[in-house]
Amino acid sequence: MVIELDGSQHYEGSQYYKDKERDREIELKGIIVLRYSNKEIEEAFESVCENIKEILQKRIGEKVYDKTELLSNT
């Protein structure tokens, strides 16, 4: 899994198309690419983390624990 944190320049002009082409090349190797804007990270960090966790769970078919869940189970 690749997680990209993108600034505004990644949504403009040629950079957008370069990113899409790179993503496609990576995904052809069976690697999922997740992109989040810096704004998403700043304003909705917990939601981004939950989204990543859900995607991981689907990919591996098992429950993914975060550190607070692991600590509470000990």
N, C-alpha and C positions, 0 to 999 in steps of 0.2 A: 504494500500500500504506500502510495506517495501522497503526502498532504502538502499542498501549496498555499501559502499565505500571500495574497496578491495586493499590491498597492494599486492606485488608480491607473497607472500607466499600463497595466495589463489588460485594461478594457478599452484601449484606444489603438487605432491605427494598426500598423504592422505587428506590434507586439501581441495583440489578440490572436492573430492568425499563426504566429510563431508558436505561441502556447498551445493552440489547438492541435497543430501538427505534432508537436512534441508529445502531447497527451496521447494522441493516436498511436504514435510509435511505442510508447510505454505500454499502453493497453493491449497492443498486439502481442506483447510478451506475457500477458495474463496478470498484469499489475494494474490495480484500480488507482485512478488519480482523483483525489478530492481537492477542490479549490474553494477557498474561503477568502473573502475580502478582508482587508485590515479593519474595515468598518464593522463587519460581522463579528470579528474577534473582540473588538473594543466594546461593542454594544450588546452582544449576545453570546458571550464566551461559553456559558453553561449549555446553551442550546447547541452550539457547535460541537462541544464535547459529547453531548448526548447523541447527536447525529453520527459522529465518528464511531461511538460505541455500538450503536444499532447496526451500522454497516459492517463493523467487525464481527458482530454476532451472526449476522446473516452469512458472511463469507466463511467463517469457520464452523458454523453450526453449533456453537456452544455459548453458554452465558459468559460474558466478559465482565469481570468484576473491576470496580474502581477501588482505589486504596482505602476509602472510607468503609466500603463493604467488607473488604478483607480484614481490616482492623477490628471491626465490630463482631466478626465471627471468631475471634481468638479468645 
